[in-house]
Amino acid sequence: MVRELAIWLYLIIFKTFFQIFSLFPLKDKAAFVVSFGDNSLYVYRALRKQNVNIEVIFLAKQKTDFLKEVDEPVLSFETANVIDMIQSIYHLATSKYIFIDNYYGFLSAVSFKKEVQCIQLWHAVGALKQFGLKDLSIKKRSKRAQKRFLKVYEKFHKVVVGSNEMAKIFMESFNLTSDRILKTGVPRTDLFFDLKSKKKIRDHWFSRFPIMKNKKVILYAPTYRDNLIENFRIQLDFKKMYDALCDEYIIIIKLHPAVREQAKNLESTYNGFVYDLSEYDNINELLIITDILITDYSSVPFEFSLLQRPMLFFVYDFDQYSHTRGIIENYKKEVPGPIVYNTDEIIHHIKKGDYNIESIVEFSKKWNQYSDGKSSERLVRELFQSDYFMYKGVSYESKIHGIGKEIQG
């Protein structure tokens, strides 16, 4: 009850300021509201590379490493910084393009002008766990909250996807029609097709941790268990893994900030074997240097499959998680790697090396259908018309429709 009251009050204040600022004219401006940042960064790069003549502003819930590259104003969003918040609402009310990468409750309280487009750059390439209207935990929320969720989803004019499979999931999870889906590919997956960038990333991490040159890297990246957060405990037995694997492997841990303390003493206890990189924002860079991925219900496997490297699915709490949060119906058939329930099974598969790379390739084809290294460029060309940009020195006089369609200037 208290939570709902606080949300209601926040949205009333937000709506009031938004309505005032809506009296101002729209500007040729794109506002990026970011929780994660990587998709937004790639779209931003494409905007500047294609010389899109548009003002850009970033509204960030937290300052991430991605924003260090951005040569644009960055304001704190949904924080205690009142001045930044008021300015943020002004920019949202006066921008023709709103890019978001997560669920944002403020959308339920605003009404965009008809010229505005709100583009959802969802932070997951695919889905193994349920979200949106399919999330089982929302049944415990109030009717007011459930109504608010629908109002938020209604504000998504377009949702960017990398596959037909994810398009279907979005339509079900957000109650959307097919005309609101943009099949341009997921912007941040462009990294996995960029040989120069991948080499630069590997050189950087090998320089920082020379041991990576001589040992294989295991990355443990479990999903954020929002409804089990108080009871979350790392279930890997690092003593067993150290004894069995330390001669050939090292382990990188990437945990959600809410449970980061769980890894506090592991580095010192298993010096030279365990490395806690939970504070590093860019997990895609960590994937580039990873030889074997251990995860569970996270969306990380969808990007990692582009590298065609083995992965294990450590689902020790499968029954509990599927009951409280919900996972896709055919999870055990869908995942492209062995399903394991304890550390002994993990060690067994790593030592045996019995991975089916072909299943990973097929998994990637299914979920990365439109992600081919040009997703960011294609999205920008799809959204922005000729009066905004010159593409490679040629003015495009009509909007692009369809995947990869060539437009003659």
C-alpha positions in Angstrom: 0.0 0.0 0.0 2.8 2.4 0.9 4.7 1.5 -2.2 1.7 2.2 -4.4 1.0 5.5 -2.7 4.6 6.6 -3.3 4.4 5.6 -7.0 1.0 7.5 -7.3 2.5 10.6 -5.8 5.6 10.5 -8.0 3.5 10.0 -11.2 1.2 12.9 -10.3 4.2 15.2 -9.9 5.8 13.9 -13.1 2.5 14.3 -15.0 2.1 17.9 -13.8 5.5 19.0 -15.0 5.2 17.1 -18.2 1.9 18.8 -19.1 3.4 22.2 -18.4 6.5 21.5 -20.6 4.2 20.1 -23.3 3.1 23.7 -23.9 6.5 24.2 -25.5 7.0 23.2 -29.2 8.6 19.9 -30.1 12.3 20.1 -31.2 14.3 18.0 -33.5 15.7 16.1 -30.5 16.2 12.5 -29.4 16.1 11.7 -25.7 17.7 8.5 -24.5 16.4 7.2 -21.2 19.0 4.6 -20.2 19.2 1.9 -17.4 21.8 -0.2 -19.3 23.1 2.0 -22.0 24.7 -0.4 -24.5 21.9 -0.4 -27.1 21.5 3.4 -26.7 25.2 3.8 -27.3 25.2 1.9 -30.5 22.2 3.8 -31.8 23.9 7.1 -30.8 27.0 6.1 -32.7 24.9 5.4 -35.8 23.2 8.7 -35.5 26.4 10.5 -35.5 28.1 8.3 -38.1 25.2 8.9 -40.5 25.2 12.7 -39.8 21.7 12.8 -38.4 21.0 16.5 -37.8 19.3 16.1 -34.4 19.9 17.2 -30.9 20.6 14.4 -28.4 20.2 14.2 -24.6 20.8 11.3 -22.3 18.8 10.7 -19.2 20.5 8.1 -17.0 19.3 6.3 -13.9 23.0 5.7 -13.1 26.3 6.8 -14.6 27.5 3.8 -16.6 30.8 3.2 -18.4 28.9 3.5 -21.7 28.2 7.2 -21.1 31.9 8.1 -21.0 31.9 7.9 -24.8 28.9 10.2 -25.2 29.7 13.7 -26.2 26.3 15.0 -25.3 24.5 16.3 -22.1 23.8 13.6 -19.5 21.2 14.3 -16.8 20.4 12.2 -13.8 17.0 10.6 -14.1 14.7 9.3 -11.4 17.2 10.2 -8.8 17.3 12.7 -5.9 18.7 15.3 -8.1 15.6 17.6 -8.4 17.1 20.0 -10.9 18.1 17.3 -13.3 14.8 15.6 -12.9 12.9 18.7 -13.9 15.1 19.3 -16.9 14.7 15.6 -17.8 10.9 16.0 -17.9 11.3 19.1 -20.1 13.4 17.1 -22.6 10.9 14.2 -22.6 8.1 16.6 -23.3 9.9 18.4 -26.1 11.7 15.5 -28.0 10.4 14.0 -31.2 12.1 10.7 -30.4 12.2 8.9 -27.1 14.5 5.9 -26.8 14.1 3.7 -23.7 15.7 0.4 -22.8 13.6 -0.9 -19.9 10.2 -0.6 -18.1 9.6 3.0 -17.0 6.6 3.8 -14.9 6.5 7.5 -15.9 5.2 6.5 -19.3 1.8 5.6 -17.7 1.4 9.2 -16.7 2.2 11.1 -19.9 0.6 11.7 -23.2 2.9 12.2 -26.1 2.1 14.5 -29.0 1.1 12.7 -32.2 4.5 13.5 -33.9 6.5 11.7 -31.1 7.8 8.2 -31.4 8.7 6.2 -28.3 11.2 3.4 -29.3 11.8 0.5 -26.9 15.4 -0.8 -27.1 14.8 -3.6 -24.7 17.9 -4.8 -22.8 17.5 -8.5 -23.7 18.1 -10.0 -27.1 15.9 -13.1 -26.3 13.9 -14.4 -23.4 14.2 -17.6 -21.2 12.3 -16.1 -18.3 8.9 -14.5 -18.5 8.4 -10.7 -18.3 5.8 -8.1 -18.8 2.2 -9.5 -18.8 3.7 -13.1 -18.8 5.6 -12.5 -15.5 3.9 -14.7 -12.9 4.8 -12.4 -10.1 2.6 -9.5 -11.3 -0.5 -11.5 -10.2 0.5 -10.5 -6.7 0.5 -6.8 -7.6 -2.5 -4.6 -7.1 -5.1 -3.9 -9.8 -3.9 -0.4 -9.9 -0.3 -1.6 -10.6 -1.5 -4.0 -13.3 -3.4 -1.2 -15.0 -0.3 1.0 -14.9 1.7 -1.7 -16.6 -0.7 -1.8 -19.5 -0.5 2.0 -19.8 3.3 1.9 -20.0 3.2 -0.8 -22.7 0.7 1.2 -24.7 3.3 4.0 -25.0 5.7 1.8 -26.9 5.2 3.0 -30.5 7.9 0.6 -31.7 9.9 -2.2 -30.2 13.2 -3.2 -31.7 13.8 -7.0 -32.1 16.4 -9.3 -33.5 14.2 -12.2 -34.5 10.7 -13.3 -35.3 10.7 -15.4 -32.2 11.4 -12.4 -29.9 8.7 -10.4 -31.9 6.1 -13.0 -30.8 7.3 -12.8 -27.2 7.1 -9.0 -27.1 3.6 -9.0 -28.6 2.4 -11.4 -25.9 4.3 -9.8 -23.1 3.5 -6.1 -23.9 0.1 -6.7 -25.6 1.3 -5.3 -28.9 0.3 -5.7 -32.5 2.7 -6.7 -35.2 2.9 -3.2 -36.8 4.7 -2.0 -33.6 7.6 -4.3 -34.1 10.8 -3.2 -35.8 12.8 -6.1 -37.1 16.0 -4.3 -37.6 18.2 -6.4 -35.3 19.5 -5.5 -31.8 21.9 -2.6 -31.9 24.5 -3.8 -29.4 25.0 -7.1 -31.2 26.9 -5.2 -33.8 30.0 -5.6 -31.5 30.1 -9.3 -32.2 30.7 -8.7 -35.9 33.3 -6.1 -35.4 36.7 -7.9 -35.6 38.7 -4.7 -34.9 36.7 -3.9 -31.7 36.8 -7.5 -30.5 40.6 -7.6 -30.9 40.9 -4.3 -29.0 38.8 -5.7 -26.2 40.8 -8.9 -25.9 44.1 -6.9 -26.0 42.8 -4.7 -23.2 41.8 -7.5 -20.9 44.9 -9.6 -21.6 47.0 -6.6 -20.7 45.0 -6.1 -17.5 45.0 -9.8 -16.6 48.0 -11.5 -18.3 46.9 -14.9 -16.9 44.0 -14.9 -19.4 46.6 -15.4 -22.2 47.5 -18.8 -20.8 44.3 -20.1 -19.3 40.7 -20.6 -20.4 38.1 -18.2 -19.0 34.8 -19.3 -17.4 32.2 -16.6 -16.9 29.6 -17.1 -14.2 26.7 -14.7 -14.9 23.4 -15.6 -13.2 20.2 -13.7 -13.7 18.9 -11.2 -11.3 16.4 -12.9 -9.1 14.2 -10.0 -8.2 11.6 -12.0 -6.3 14.2 -14.1 -4.5 16.7 -11.4 -3.8 16.8 -11.7 0.0 17.4 -15.5 -0.2 20.0 -15.4 -3.1 23.2 -17.3 -2.3 26.0 -18.2 -4.8 25.5 -22.0 -5.2 28.8 -22.7 -6.9 31.3 -24.6 -4.7 34.4 -22.7 -5.5 36.6 -25.0 -3.5 35.7 -27.9 -5.7 36.1 -25.9 -8.8 39.5 -24.6 -7.7 40.8 -28.1 -6.9 39.5 -29.5 -10.2 40.1 -26.7 -12.7 42.7 -24.2 -11.4 45.5 -25.6 -13.6 43.7 -24.8 -16.9 40.9 -22.3 -16.1 40.1 -19.1 -14.3 36.6 -17.9 -13.3 35.1 -14.5 -13.7 32.0 -13.6 -11.6 29.5 -11.1 -12.9 26.7 -10.5 -10.3 23.9 -8.0 -10.1 24.7 -5.0 -7.9 22.0 -6.0 -5.4 23.9 -9.3 -4.5 27.5 -8.2 -5.3 28.5 -8.6 -1.7 28.2 -12.3 -2.1 31.5 -12.4 -4.0 33.4 -10.1 -1.6 36.0 -12.5 -0.3 36.2 -15.0 -3.1 39.0 -13.2 -4.9 41.3 -13.3 -1.9 40.3 -16.8 -0.9 41.0 -18.2 -4.4 43.7 -15.8 -5.5 44.6 -16.2 -9.2 41.5 -18.3 -9.9 38.5 -16.2 -9.1 38.0 -12.7 -10.4 35.0 -10.6 -9.4 34.1 -8.2 -12.2 30.6 -7.5 -11.1 31.2 -3.7 -11.0 32.1 -3.7 -14.7 29.0 -2.6 -16.7 29.7 -4.0 -20.1 29.1 -7.7 -20.0 29.4 -8.0 -23.7 33.1 -7.2 -23.4 33.4 -10.0 -20.9 31.7 -12.3 -23.3 34.4 -11.6 -25.9 37.1 -12.9 -23.6 35.0 -15.9 -22.3 35.6 -19.5 -23.3 32.8 -21.1 -21.4 29.7 -19.4 -20.0 27.8 -20.6 -17.0 24.4 -19.0 -16.6 20.7 -19.9 -15.9 17.7 -17.9 -17.0 19.6 -14.8 -18.1 19.4 -13.4 -21.7 23.2 -13.5 -21.9 23.3 -16.8 -24.0 21.6 -15.0 -26.9 24.5 -12.7 -27.5 27.1 -15.3 -26.5 25.7 -17.7 -29.1 27.0 -15.4 -31.8 30.5 -16.4 -30.7 29.7 -20.1 -31.1 31.3 -21.0 -27.8 30.0 -23.5 -25.2 27.7 -22.7 -22.3 26.2 -24.5 -19.3 22.9 -23.8 -17.7 23.1 -24.0 -13.9 19.5 -24.1 -12.8 19.7 -25.4 -9.2 16.4 -23.6 -8.3 14.5 -24.6 -11.5 11.3 -25.6 -9.8 11.1 -22.7 -7.5 12.0 -20.1 -10.1 9.7 -21.4 -12.7 6.8 -21.3 -10.2 7.5 -17.8 -8.8 8.7 -15.9 -11.8 8.0 -18.1 -14.8 10.2 -19.3 -17.6 9.5 -20.2 -21.3 7.5 -23.4 -21.7 10.2 -25.3 -23.6 13.2 -24.1 -21.6 15.0 -27.4 -21.3 14.7 -28.1 -25.0 15.5 -24.5 -26.0 18.8 -23.9 -24.2 21.9 -24.8 -26.4 23.9 -26.5 -23.7 23.9 -29.1 -20.8 21.5 -28.3 -17.9 23.3 -28.8 -14.6 22.1 -28.7 -11.0 25.3 -28.8 -8.9 29.0 -28.1 -9.0 30.0 -31.7 -9.6 28.0 -31.7 -12.8 29.5 -28.5 -13.9 33.0 -29.8 -13.4 32.1 -33.0 -15.2 31.0 -31.3 -18.4 33.9 -28.8 -18.4 36.4 -31.6 -18.1 34.6 -33.8 -20.6 34.1 -31.0 -23.1 30.9 -32.6 -24.5 29.4 -29.5 -26.1 27.2 -29.5 -29.2 28.4 -26.4 -31.0 25.9 -27.0 -33.9 23.0 -26.6 -31.4 24.5 -23.2 -30.4 24.7 -22.2 -34.1 21.1 -23.1 -34.6 20.1 -21.3 -31.4 21.9 -18.1 -32.7 20.2 -18.3 -36.1 16.8 -18.5 -34.5 17.3 -15.6 -32.0 19.7 -13.4 -33.9 17.9 -13.6 -37.1 18.2 -10.0 -38.0 21.3 -9.1 -36.1 24.1 -9.2 -38.7 26.5 -6.4 -37.6 24.4 -3.6 -39.2 21.5 -3.4 -36.8 22.3 0.1 -35.5 22.7 1.6 -39.0 19.5 -0.1 -40.2 17.5 1.1 -37.2 18.6 4.7 -37.7 17.8 4.6 -41.4 14.4 3.1 -40.7 13.4 5.8 -38.2 14.8 9.0 -39.6 13.8 10.6 -42.8 15.8 12.6 -45.3 15.3 16.0 -43.7 17.4 14.8 -40.7 20.5 13.3 -42.3 22.9 12.7 -45.1 23.9 9.1 -45.4 27.4 8.7 -46.8 27.0 12.0 -48.6 23.8 11.1 -50.3 20.4 12.6 -49.3 17.7 10.0 -48.9 14.3 11.3 -49.9 12.0 8.6 -48.6 11.8 6.5 -45.5 13.1 3.0 -45.6 10.7 0.1 -45.2 11.8 -3.5 -44.7 15.0 -5.2 -43.6 18.1 -4.2 -45.4 16.2 -2.6 -48.3 18.4 -0.4 -50.4 17.3 3.2 -51.1 18.6 5.1 -54.0 19.3 8.8 -53.4 
